[in-house]
Amino acid sequence: MPTLDWIGKKAVVNHHREVPYRLLRCDEKLSMGDPGSGNLLVEGDNLLALKALLPYYAGQVKCIYIDPPYNTGNENWIYNDNVNSFEIRKWLGHVVGKEAEDLSRDDKWLCMMYPRLAVLREFLSEDGAIFISIDDNEIHNLRSMMNEIYGKKNFIASIIWQKIFSTKNTARHLSESHDYIVVYSKNANIWRPNLIERSDVANKRYKNPDNDPRGPWTSGDCSARNPYNAGIYSIKCPGGRTISGPPKGMYWRFSKEKFEELDKDKRIWWGKSNNNVPRLKRFLSEVKEGVTPDTIWFHKEVGNTQEAKKELLATVQFDNSASVFISPKPTRLLRRIIEISTNKDSIILDSFAGTGTTGQAVLAANEADGGKRRFICIEMESDICQNITKTRLNTVLTEYKKRTENSGEHKIFDSGFRYCKLAYPIFDKTGQIHSEVTFADLATHVFFTETGEPIPKQPKKKETSPLLGIVNDVAVYFLFNGILGDKRANGGNILTSKVLAELPVHKGPKVIYGEGCRLGISRLKREGIIFKQIPYQISVS
Ligand SMILES: C[S@@+](CC[C@H](N)C(=O)[O-])C[C@H]1O[C@@H](n2cnc3c(N)ncnc32)[C@H](O)[C@@H]1O
């Protein structure tokens, strides 16, 4: 498969692995409503934030939506990743500008996107998919990069979204009315879209001209280009006309016997004259529960950019509406993505959250069907995150709660979100564990870096166990901060015969992290133990 190369590629393809793990800290004052709802709004650069979230959510996210800078030359995005490469370091801190001034604009964009797309893939569940908004500036590069990271075979579609419905006569060349939404699955053999609820327009196509007691129907062709098992035969219409066979080059869809059976059941429509070419009746009551999503999404169904701005202005007070500069997406667009790609309990991740449209769409979907979907939204700009994203989500939550309280029809909608900020890295520059890191923080990190899976739910603090979990029959133990109750320096953190005897029993192989080990090599071998020393043998990134 041909692959794309660009300035800085070598330095970034593994960058997501080098980014240090940080901690996230919740700010209760900025959070809202029920903290147990599982929704998160994270303020910070998404590469760092994603790395911090990975130990908790790896392989658990069903739907990722991102709307990154399109690299039009008119946005003010800055490439600022801490990549140790000469050619990249000179880009840092400069606004990525117009083509004429900035010949490396595409290189910078690719360097920014590659590690983020790579780490996002680690969040997807096996039946998950990622949806990426983009336009013609970078779609070709995005597709190449996605083929490399997600695999060409997992490409699903490039959806066309009609973002604008009136022609711009001032356009220099053609008036551009669409964006793309590029979709890749983690595994195309597994991922399947949900059907879209039938719209009234779709239902109106079903009529009942013959008052069939089975209700409204629409009709389909009885002939096809494929022979199936049916063939070519003549048919006598109830009105007396004989049709010598299907149209030229085609075949009847059904055998003669099947045809007669359908006609007897009044499933064949011969037209009002009873002499037309036969058509098969398809009853609304019998068609699939919904419609298969297609690749062109019209603004009437999923909204447009104007609608998106209005929605934002209805939820956030701006001093001057010109400051709605982030190009929000309409909630209906996100509702469509959520409808086709999530279940009622899915996690939806948006790491370029902007004004929080994804968060609002998740809340709206839950309000509509009583679901318990959770969102994780990440926004880098503190000003946007605190004053726009958070405010919008607050307004929406308050509105929904009020509406359900007043309606008396459904259960009160009581949700919320935690507002988190990035804290310090788990390890300091000398490789030592940061003094404020707790047992729970480090245990989560150790379990994930050891097994690649999020740590299983741990018992309440009082009963914290040194056995963190078992994956593929390998048990992971963690001796840290006097976990066995001995608070003396190093007490319980050193693997001795006594400590081993106190550990919860696991008959299979064991990985034990501790500050030291007094057991000999042959004893470790006999007990099936791999010992790893804290902090040196904990993976730092
Ligand atoms: C086009 S906007 C997204 C708009 C969003 N879909 C909405 O409906 O409001 C892109 C957002 O990504 C944010 N962003 C850019 N780089 C980021 C990064 N490295 N980490 C987190 N957010 C970032 C920008 O601040 C901006 O708010």
The ligand as an SDF file (V2000), in Angstrom:
LIG
                    3D

 27 29  0  0  0  0  0  0  0  0999 V2000
  -13.4800   23.2900   15.0490 C   0  0  0  0  0  0  0  0  0  0  0  0
  -13.4920   23.4020   16.7290 S   0  0  0  0  0  0  0  0  0  0  0  0
  -14.6010   22.1500   17.2110 C   0  0  0  0  0  0  0  0  0  0  0  0
  -15.9920   22.6230   17.1920 C   0  0  0  0  0  0  0  0  0  0  0  0
  -16.9500   21.6310   17.8120 C   0  0  0  0  0  0  0  0  0  0  0  0
  -17.1710   20.4860   16.9820 N   0  0  0  0  0  0  0  0  0  0  0  0
  -18.2770   22.2970   18.1040 C   0  0  0  0  0  0  0  0  0  0  0  0
  -19.3140   21.8590   17.5920 O   0  0  0  0  0  0  0  0  0  0  0  0
  -18.2680   23.2810   18.8340 O   0  0  0  0  0  0  0  0  0  0  0  0
  -11.9450   22.7340   17.1950 C   0  0  0  0  0  0  0  0  0  0  0  0
  -11.6560   22.9100   18.6680 C   0  0  0  0  0  0  0  0  0  0  0  0
  -10.5470   22.1040   18.9790 O   0  0  0  0  0  0  0  0  0  0  0  0
   -9.7620   22.7800   19.9360 C   0  0  0  0  0  0  0  0  0  0  0  0
   -8.4010   22.2260   19.8390 N   0  0  0  0  0  0  0  0  0  0  0  0
   -7.4640   22.4640   18.8990 C   0  0  0  0  0  0  0  0  0  0  0  0
   -6.3450   21.7850   19.1800 N   0  0  0  0  0  0  0  0  0  0  0  0
   -6.5860   21.0900   20.3110 C   0  0  0  0  0  0  0  0  0  0  0  0
   -5.8150   20.2120   21.1150 C   0  0  0  0  0  0  0  0  0  0  0  0
   -4.5670   19.9040   20.7860 N   0  0  0  0  0  0  0  0  0  0  0  0
   -6.3810   19.6810   22.2110 N   0  0  0  0  0  0  0  0  0  0  0  0
   -7.6660   19.9650   22.5520 C   0  0  0  0  0  0  0  0  0  0  0  0
   -8.4290   20.8230   21.8440 N   0  0  0  0  0  0  0  0  0  0  0  0
   -7.9050   21.3710   20.7330 C   0  0  0  0  0  0  0  0  0  0  0  0
   -9.8570   24.2370   19.5410 C   0  0  0  0  0  0  0  0  0  0  0  0
   -9.5760   25.0870   20.6450 O   0  0  0  0  0  0  0  0  0  0  0  0
  -11.2950   24.3280   19.0650 C   0  0  0  0  0  0  0  0  0  0  0  0
  -12.1210   24.7480   20.0980 O   0  0  0  0  0  0  0  0  0  0  0  0
  1  2  1  0
  2  3  1  0
  2 10  1  0
  3  4  1  0
  4  5  1  0
  5  6  1  0
  5  7  1  0
  7  8  2  0
  7  9  1  0
 10 11  1  0
 11 12  1  0
 11 26  1  0
 12 13  1  0
 13 14  1  0
 13 24  1  0
 14 15  1  0
 14 23  1  0
 15 16  2  0
 16 17  1  0
 17 18  1  0
 17 23  2  0
 18 19  1  0
 18 20  2  0
 20 21  1  0
 21 22  2  0
 22 23  1  0
 24 25  1  0
 24 26  1  0
 26 27  1  0
M  CHG  2   2   1   9  -1
M  END
$$$$
